[in-house]
Amino acid sequence: EISSTGEYHDHRGRWKGDQIEFEPLEYLISGKKATEYLRIAFPANGKLTLSSTTETAEGKSVLECTGNRVEPK
């Protein structure tokens, strides 16, 4: 992943059941340390969930997304 600020994020993880659990990723953003915790899961056929928590000295930022595959018409 390359972020909008041009930083390269190399997320490494392993499959565990229906999800990929990634190792915590530490990086600098605007010169300050950040740690991202990422999880992607496929709970059912055609469904996806993504959870990302980024921790900095200022606190936590949480992003949670869900998606459903839509068949083209």
Order of alpha helices (4+ residues) and beta strands (2+ residues): beta-beta-beta-beta-beta-beta
